[in-house]
Amino acid sequence: MSDLLYSLREVTKRYGERQVLAIDSLDVRRGETLAIVGPSGVGKSTLLRLLNLLEPPTSGTIRFQDFSYTGAEDVPLALRRRVTTVFQRPILLKRSVEANVAYGLHLRGLHVNGQIHAALDEVGLAGLARQPARTLSGGEAQRVALARAMILRPDALLLDEPTANLDPYNVGVIERTVAKLSREHGTTLVLVTHNVFQAKRLAQRVALILDGQIVEVGETSQFFDAPRDPRTAAFVAGEMIY
């Protein structure tokens, strides 16, 4: 088995005449946490949509596990289900907290109540299991979304600004939970974040995207302490104007 979960080669994405991504090469290793950083509007969230296999590239190849995807193929449902995304704004059903967490299991024909309680306990919400999900605070709702994703034990968990606009307590809960998920279950995490401190805390490697292109990918310590590209150095130092 390859140590790469994803391998992207010559991948572009266009919306009409506007090109938003042009990635020559990007690999995601099994079991790692890769942080994707960069200014707003440079293609970070678009990259996550491609990694989720729900949106095809305009050109190039995305390899996930042993499946090569150019957009012309139908992605097997079983493969799509090996990837889960937590978005910046959680989408919750008009149901209880526990029903929201169980939703993905039910779609798969699985009913494991013990797992539901364990997932809620993991994010500190076991006491709110029967509460209507839409009465929760923003931080609590995001923790429900995370529990709903991680209970599926995906091979890849994609996190799109999961702690944006949250208070420090909820940020801490989410960061500890995803770190434990990676450490104990070997889940591959791809984290899009504006927070370079969060990237430094959670990721083994960090990639900088500017204008839809990968500027630099490196081990976290090298990326922050000895960046190879001057644009990375400027971004890390907060000196980049965009």
C-alpha positions, 0 to 999 in steps of 0.5 A: 500500500502506498503511503500517499492517500492523495496525489494531485498532478497538473490539476486545474479548476475553472469556473467559466473563464476564471481559473481558480486552481492550478496545482502542478503537484500535491501529495497528502500522506496517509495519517498526516495532518496537512494544513492549507493556509493562504489569504481569502479567495485563493482557492483553498476551499475549492481544493477541499471540494476537489479532495472530497471527490464531489466536484471534478477538476477541469483538467489533471488527475486526482488520485485517491487511494487506488482510484484516479479521478479526472472528472470523466469517471463515476466515483464509486459511492463506497469511495466517496464515503471514505471522505468527510468534510466539516464546513465553517458553518455547520449544517444541522438537521431539524432533529436532536443532537444525537439524531444529527450525529447518527445521520451518516450511520443511518445512511449506511444502514448502521445503528450503533448507539454506543458509538453515538454516545462516545462521539458526543462524549468526545466533544463534550456534548453527551449531556445535550444528546436529546436537545434540538440541534438548532438551539445550540450555540455556534461552537456547540453546533460545530462540535456536533458537526465534528462528532457526526463526521468522526463517527464515520471513521473516514480515511480523510477528514477535510476541515474547512475553517472549522474554528473560525469565529469560535470562542477559545473554549470551543476552539480548544475542544475541536483542536484536541478532538481532531488531534486525538482522532489523528493520533489514535485512529490514523485519520488523515486530516486536511485543514484549511485555516487562516490561523497560522498558529493553529496550523503550527499546533496541529499540522505535520506539514503546511502548504501555502496557496496564493492565486490558486497555486501551491507556493510551498509545502514543507514540514511545519518547523521548516515552513515556519522557521526556515521558509524557502520562498520569500512569499512564505516568509512574508505570509508567516511574518504577517507582512504580506499585503493582499 
